[in-house]
């Protein structure tokens, strides 16, 4: 049985959200909703970002039962009334800059906050992966929920396995990217992504794009990407990224595909121990396989 209790949470915009009772009905940005789900919290509604469409992106949904939870829309088409019709006690989102509610236009967020508490967790540059994970855990804890007891032990084991895999003499060259199409590709700057920084901290050799414009990405042609000679490619699996079959007209992509092992990478994966365990395990297996070939 749920117990009513005064509730408050200070979010990563520095705003204090308060409610007379602990919130039970939560509407969330889909990445945040997937994270809460891993902590035992079922959202009553989900919304997407300006990069999403009329249906939820399964890549961002983690283990959410997307067919069972209403998807309320995304980006500029998302009206505050649509969110409020779900009767939320709390709206949970992420922020990349520590100021804006990602996925909501500013006027939408302001109107929403006049009716319901809104909290954000920062997931952008300057945040460690463990720090993001701990903030979501703190939010879930304030809502009376948490991850399974064995999740911390499993994550520790996955991190140890990755460090052991990268500790040998032979290390693969790893490139994280998001295909824009057959002519252009967004190369991730590892320092701007908490999950990629965590990989480097565990010994993964991530390739750094050349200096230039773009905080999170360097947008170049496929020739520049192929010239970096990656052994493992972390490819963006979100719906707005081009699929490998769309790229094969380009000889440089074909060269990458022939040389490298392609692994799925979700820049908006759930921020939970369970999700991070899967990510580290995937990389550890790929690094061991590469070392075995060497």
C-alpha positions as a printed Julia matrix, in Angstrom:
294×3 Matrix{Float64}:
  0.0     0.0     0.0
  1.26    3.48   -0.87
  1.57    5.92    2.01
  0.92    9.61    1.43
  3.84   11.71    2.54
  5.03   15.26    1.91
  7.49   15.14   -0.98
 10.2    17.34   -2.44
 13.1    16.95   -4.84
 15.76   19.44   -5.94
 16.41   18.9    -9.64
 19.44   19.59  -11.8
 18.21   23.01  -12.85
 18.46   23.98   -9.19
 14.68   24.02   -8.79
 12.87   22.53   -5.85
  9.77   20.55   -6.77
  7.27   20.03   -3.97
  4.04   18.11   -3.54
  1.73   17.48   -0.63
  1.89   13.74   -1.24
  4.48   11.49   -2.82
  3.76   11.55   -6.59
  2.25    8.38   -8.0
  1.2     9.38  -11.53
  4.31   10.26  -13.52
  4.6    11.49  -17.1
  8.14   11.26  -18.41
 10.41   11.97  -21.33
 10.87    8.51  -22.81
 14.53    8.07  -21.75
 13.65    9.16  -18.21
 10.61    6.89  -18.25
 12.74    3.91  -19.27
 15.13    4.69  -16.43
 12.3     4.93  -13.89
 10.92    1.62  -15.17
 14.24   -0.03  -14.3
 13.69    1.3   -10.77
 10.23   -0.22  -10.5
  8.21    2.88  -11.49
  5.6     2.67  -14.23
  4.89    6.0   -15.97
  1.32    6.86  -16.91
  2.46    8.68  -20.05
  5.53    9.29  -22.2
  6.68   12.03  -24.57
  9.49   12.41  -27.09
 11.82   15.14  -28.33
 11.96   17.26  -31.47
 13.89   14.38  -33.08
 11.01   11.96  -32.53
  7.77   11.45  -34.38
  4.2    10.48  -33.68
  5.21    7.1   -32.24
  7.74    6.31  -29.51
 11.3     5.41  -30.51
 11.87    1.83  -29.28
 15.59    2.5   -28.9
 14.84    5.11  -26.24
 12.21    2.95  -24.56
 14.52    0.44  -22.9
 12.36   -2.28  -21.36
  9.22   -0.15  -21.16
  6.05   -1.91  -22.36
  5.49    0.75  -25.01
  2.26   -0.81  -26.26
  0.74   -0.41  -22.81
  1.75    3.15  -21.86
  0.2     6.14  -23.68
  2.59    8.11  -25.87
  1.53   11.75  -25.73
  3.53   13.19  -28.62
  6.83   14.92  -29.24
  8.53   18.23  -29.9
  6.59   21.2   -31.15
  3.43   19.13  -31.67
  3.22   18.43  -27.95
  0.64   20.65  -26.24
  0.6    21.19  -22.46
 -3.06   20.18  -22.29
 -2.19   16.79  -23.77
  0.27   16.17  -20.96
 -2.14   17.43  -18.32
 -4.92   15.18  -19.6
 -2.87   12.26  -18.29
 -3.43   13.75  -14.79
  0.23   13.59  -13.72
  1.39   14.29  -10.19
  4.91   14.8   -11.57
  6.67   15.27  -14.91
 10.22   13.88  -15.21
 12.6    14.85  -18.01
 16.3    15.32  -18.69
 18.35   18.44  -19.32
 21.53   18.8   -21.34
 22.4    22.38  -20.39
 21.12   22.54  -16.82
 18.43   25.03  -17.82
 16.06   23.69  -20.49
 13.62   20.8   -20.09
 14.69   18.6   -22.98
 11.85   17.47  -25.22
  9.55   20.38  -24.32
  9.45   23.79  -25.9
 10.18   26.47  -23.33
  6.65   27.88  -23.36
  5.23   24.37  -22.96
  7.47   23.67  -19.97
  6.54   26.98  -18.33
  2.82   26.37  -18.78
  3.17   22.83  -17.5
  5.05   23.93  -14.38
  2.18   26.22  -13.5
  0.06   23.11  -12.94
  2.35   20.23  -11.96
  5.87   19.75  -10.54
  8.52   19.19  -13.22
 11.95   17.74  -12.41
 14.95   17.21  -14.66
 18.12   15.14  -14.35
 21.22   16.47  -16.15
 22.68   14.04  -18.68
 24.92   16.32  -20.74
 28.61   17.21  -20.91
 30.31   17.49  -17.55
 28.21   14.76  -15.93
 29.73   11.39  -15.15
 27.8     8.26  -16.02
 27.81    7.19  -12.37
 26.65   10.67  -11.37
 23.69   10.58  -13.76
 22.81    7.1   -12.54
 22.95    8.22   -8.92
 20.69   11.2    -9.57
 18.02    9.0   -11.11
 18.42    6.59   -8.21
 17.91    9.47   -5.78
 14.76   10.55   -7.61
 13.41    7.01   -7.64
 14.24    6.67   -3.96
 12.28    9.81   -3.17
  9.36    8.16   -4.96
  9.69    5.05   -2.8
 11.31    2.79   -5.4
 14.74    1.39   -6.29
 16.61   -1.05   -8.48
 16.81   -4.79   -7.67
 19.26   -5.66   -4.92
 21.6    -7.55   -7.24
 21.91   -4.72   -9.78
 24.91   -3.06   -8.11
 26.81   -6.35   -7.9
 26.12   -7.11  -11.56
 27.32   -3.66  -12.63
 30.53   -4.0   -10.6
 31.19   -7.33  -12.29
 30.58   -5.85  -15.77
 32.94   -2.93  -15.08
 35.62   -5.34  -13.81
 35.21   -7.48  -16.93
 35.62   -4.45  -19.18
 38.76   -3.29  -17.37
 40.24   -6.77  -17.64
 39.39   -6.95  -21.35
 41.06   -3.62  -22.09
 44.12   -4.38  -19.97
 45.91   -6.42  -22.62
 48.53   -5.34  -25.11
 46.1    -5.29  -28.04
 43.31   -2.74  -27.84
 40.79   -1.96  -30.59
 40.23    1.5   -32.02
 36.62    2.39  -31.17
 34.58    5.05  -32.97
 31.12    6.21  -31.86
 28.97    7.74  -34.56
 25.48    8.6   -35.72
 24.89    8.15  -39.47
 23.17   11.15  -41.05
 22.86    9.46  -44.45
 25.06    8.17  -47.29
 26.99   11.44  -47.52
 27.44   12.69  -43.93
 28.07   11.23  -40.5
 28.09   12.7   -36.99
 31.19   11.54  -35.1
 30.76   11.64  -31.34
 33.18   13.66  -29.26
 33.78   11.19  -26.39
 34.29   13.86  -23.76
 30.76   15.16  -24.27
 28.97   11.87  -23.59
 28.9    10.41  -20.06
 28.72    6.81  -21.31
 31.64    7.26  -23.72
 33.75    8.95  -21.03
 33.02    5.98  -18.78
 34.33    3.65  -21.47
 37.6     5.59  -21.7
 37.91    5.49  -17.91
 37.7     1.7   -18.13
 40.42    1.53  -20.77
 38.49    1.56  -24.06
 40.43    3.33  -26.83
 37.86    5.76  -28.23
 38.84    7.77  -31.27
 38.58   11.55  -31.03
 37.35   13.53  -34.07
 39.38   16.49  -35.25
 38.84   19.82  -33.52
 36.15   22.0   -35.03
 32.56   23.14  -34.6
 30.09   21.05  -32.64
 30.18   20.35  -28.91
 28.79   16.81  -29.03
 29.4    15.86  -32.66
 31.79   16.52  -35.53
 29.84   16.3   -38.79
 32.01   15.07  -41.67
 31.9    12.92  -44.8
 32.3     9.16  -44.67
 35.8     9.44  -46.12
 36.97   11.17  -42.94
 35.35    8.5   -40.79
 36.9     5.67  -42.8
 40.34    7.32  -42.55
 40.2     6.89  -38.76
 40.35    3.1   -39.32
 38.1     1.98  -36.47
 38.12   -1.65  -35.37
 34.8    -1.32  -33.52
 32.03    1.1   -34.47
 29.39    2.13  -31.96
 26.48    3.04  -34.24
 23.53    5.14  -33.12
 20.41    2.95  -33.07
 17.85    5.71  -32.48
 15.11    6.07  -35.05
 16.45    9.37  -36.4
 19.81    7.8   -37.36
 20.26    6.26  -40.81
 20.37    2.45  -40.98
 23.43    0.56  -42.33
 21.51   -0.63  -45.38
 20.9     3.01  -46.33
 24.65    3.7   -46.42
 26.0     0.97  -48.64
 26.04    3.09  -51.76
 29.05    4.85  -50.22
 32.39    3.1   -50.69
 33.81    4.54  -47.48
 30.97    3.11  -45.39
 31.49   -0.22  -47.11
 35.17   -0.06  -46.11
 34.21    0.62  -42.5
 31.68   -2.2   -42.54
 34.24   -4.63  -43.96
 36.89   -3.69  -41.4
 35.03   -3.03  -38.15
 32.68   -4.87  -35.88
 29.45   -2.89  -35.66
 27.86   -2.58  -32.23
 24.61   -0.85  -31.27
 24.99    2.39  -29.31
 22.1     4.31  -27.81
 23.1     7.88  -26.83
 19.83    8.07  -24.87
 19.89    4.71  -23.13
 18.22    4.32  -19.73
 20.44    5.66  -16.93
 20.23    2.6   -14.7
 22.58   -0.06  -13.41
 20.76   -2.66  -15.48
 21.23   -0.75  -18.74
 24.84    0.17  -17.98
 25.63   -3.46  -17.13
 24.41   -4.48  -20.59
 26.48   -1.73  -22.23
 29.73   -2.59  -20.46
 29.22   -6.32  -21.04
 28.7    -5.72  -24.77
 31.95   -3.76  -25.01
 33.91   -6.24  -22.92
 32.84   -9.1   -25.19
 33.77   -7.13  -28.33
 37.17   -6.13  -26.96
 37.96   -9.72  -25.96
 36.93  -10.95  -29.4
 39.2    -8.37  -31.07
 42.14   -9.31  -28.83
 41.55  -12.99  -29.63
 41.78  -12.29  -33.37
 45.03  -10.42  -32.81
